[in-house]
Amino acid sequence: MFLIATFLGEIIYYLCGLIYYYIFFNYVITDGGVIGVNELLVVWCFSTFLPDFGLALLAAFLSHRLYPHMPDSIRMDNAVKAIKNENE
C-alpha cells in the first residue's frame, strides 16, 4: 500500500513538472528556441527520476516498518474507522 502511494505520488509529481518545464522553457526562457519531448525526457526526467524513485522506495519501506509502532492517535486506519462509524 505504501509503495503504491509513493509511486503514484512520484508519477503525479513528474507529470506536473514535465508540463511546467516544457511550457516554461519553450515560452519563457528561450527566444524562439524549442526543446523537444525527447530532450525533455532525457535531460530533466530520466536524470532525476531514478534517484527520486530510490528515495520513494526507501520512504515506503521505512513507513511500512514504522507504521505499526505509531501511537493510535495518529494512525490513519483509526481515522478511517472513526469516519465510517460516524456515517453509519
C-alpha positions as CSV (number, residue, x, y, z in Angstrom):
1,M,0.0,0.0,0.0
2,F,2.8,2.4,0.9
3,L,4.7,1.5,-2.2
4,I,1.7,2.2,-4.5
5,A,1.1,5.6,-2.8
6,T,4.7,6.7,-3.2
7,F,4.9,5.5,-6.8
8,L,1.7,7.3,-7.7
9,G,2.9,10.4,-5.9
10,E,6.1,10.3,-8.0
11,I,4.2,9.9,-11.2
12,I,1.9,12.9,-10.5
13,Y,4.9,15.0,-9.4
14,Y,6.9,14.3,-12.5
15,L,3.9,14.8,-14.9
16,C,3.2,18.2,-13.4
17,G,6.9,19.0,-13.5
18,L,7.3,18.0,-17.1
19,I,4.4,20.1,-18.2
20,Y,5.7,23.1,-16.3
21,Y,9.2,22.7,-17.6
22,Y,8.1,22.3,-21.2
23,I,5.9,25.4,-21.1
24,F,8.5,27.5,-19.1
25,F,11.4,26.5,-21.3
26,N,9.7,26.9,-24.7
27,Y,7.7,30.1,-24.0
28,V,9.5,32.0,-21.2
29,I,13.2,31.3,-21.2
30,T,14.2,30.9,-24.9
31,D,13.8,33.4,-27.7
32,G,12.3,31.1,-30.3
33,G,14.4,28.0,-29.3
34,V,12.4,24.9,-28.6
35,I,13.1,21.9,-26.5
36,G,11.6,18.7,-27.8
37,V,9.9,15.9,-25.8
38,N,12.9,13.6,-26.3
39,E,15.3,16.1,-24.9
40,L,12.9,17.0,-22.1
41,L,12.6,13.4,-21.0
42,V,16.4,12.7,-21.2
43,V,17.7,15.8,-19.7
44,W,15.2,16.5,-17.0
45,C,13.1,13.4,-16.3
46,F,15.4,10.4,-16.6
47,S,18.3,12.1,-15.0
48,T,16.4,12.8,-11.7
49,F,13.7,10.1,-11.8
50,L,15.8,7.1,-10.7
51,P,17.3,8.8,-7.6
52,D,13.9,10.2,-6.6
53,F,12.3,6.8,-7.1
54,G,15.0,5.2,-4.9
55,L,14.2,7.7,-2.2
56,A,10.5,6.9,-2.6
57,L,11.2,3.2,-2.2
58,L,13.2,3.9,0.9
59,A,10.3,6.0,2.3
60,A,7.8,3.3,1.6
61,F,10.0,0.7,3.3
62,L,10.5,2.9,6.3
63,S,6.9,3.8,6.6
64,H,5.9,0.1,6.3
65,R,8.3,-0.7,9.2
66,L,7.4,2.3,11.4
67,Y,3.6,2.3,10.9
68,P,2.8,-0.5,13.4
69,H,4.8,1.4,16.1
70,M,2.9,4.7,15.7
71,P,0.5,5.8,18.5
72,D,-3.1,5.1,17.8
73,S,-3.9,8.8,17.8
74,I,-2.0,9.4,14.6
75,R,-2.6,6.2,12.6
76,M,-4.8,6.6,9.5
77,D,-6.6,3.3,9.9
78,N,-8.2,4.6,13.2
79,A,-9.3,7.8,11.5
80,V,-10.9,5.9,8.7
81,K,-12.7,3.7,11.1
82,A,-14.0,6.7,13.0
83,I,-15.3,8.3,9.8
84,K,-17.1,5.1,8.9
85,N,-18.7,4.8,12.3
86,E,-19.9,8.4,12.1
87,N,-21.6,7.8,8.7
88,E,-23.4,4.7,9.9
